Structures are given as structure tokens and as C-alpha cells.
Amino acid sequence: MSDDTRDRVIRLETEIDHITAKLDDMQKKVNAMHDLLMQARGMRWLIVCMAAMAGFLASFASKYLPFSK
């Protein structure tokens, strides 16, 4: 191999190592976000139930409060 080709191969190996490290870091971040979203799954149903209950109570209150006077 000529010196120029050898230098280019060395530079390419360095770039591949850098890209591999960045991909590993991004994979860790994606896994952390996925774990966080999976934990929030149950909370989503709690929020939906609380909103439904609040809507029911608001409609009940608006229906019967005017007659309480």
C-alpha cells in the first residue's frame, strides 16, 4: 500500500470509531427515553380517568347547582 492509501485507511478507521461511539451514546439515550415512556403508560390512564371524573362532576354541578338556591 502506498503511504497515501495507508493514511486514508487510518483516517477512515478513526472516523468509524468516532461514529460507533456516537451511535452507542444515541442508543443509550433512546433506551432511556423508551424506558421513561413505558413507565408513563399507566399514568396516561390515570390522567384520562381523572379528566373523565372532572368532566362528570362539572356537568353534574352545572345541572344541579342552579336549583339549590
N, C-alpha and C positions, 0 to 999 in steps of 0.2 A: 504494500500500500504506500502511496505517496504521502508525504507529510501533510499536504492539504486535506486529503481524504481522511487521514487519521485525526486531524484536528476537528474536522466536521463531525466525525463519528463521536468523538469525546464530547463535543458541544451538544450533540443530539442526545447522548446518554444523560447529560446533566439536565437538559430540558425535560426529558422523560421522568427523571427522578423528581423534579420540581412539580410537574403535572400530577404525578402519582401522589405526592404529599398533599397537594391541594384537593385532589379528589377524596382522599381519606378524610381530610378535615370537613369537606362538604358532606360526606356520608355520615359523619358523626352528628353534624348539625341536623340533617334530615331525620336521622333516627331519633334525636332528642325532640324535634317538633312532632314527629309521629307519636311518640310516647305521650307527649303532652296532650295531643288531640284525643288519643284513646282514653286518657284519664278524664277528659272533659265530656265524654259521651254521656255519662249518667247525669251530669249537671245540666245538660241540654234538656232532658226530660223533666227535671225539677223546675227549670225556668218555664217551660211550656205549661206545666201543671199550675204553677203559681200565677201565670198570666191568665189562664182559664179561670182560676178561682177568683182572681181580682175582677175579671170581666163579669162573672156571675154575681159577685157581691155588689158591683157598681150598678148592674141592671136591676137587681133586687132592691137596692137602696133608692134608686130613682123611681121605681114603681111604687113603693110604699111610703116613702118619706113625705110626699106632699099631703097625704091623708092623715098624718099624725098630728096636725095642728088642730 
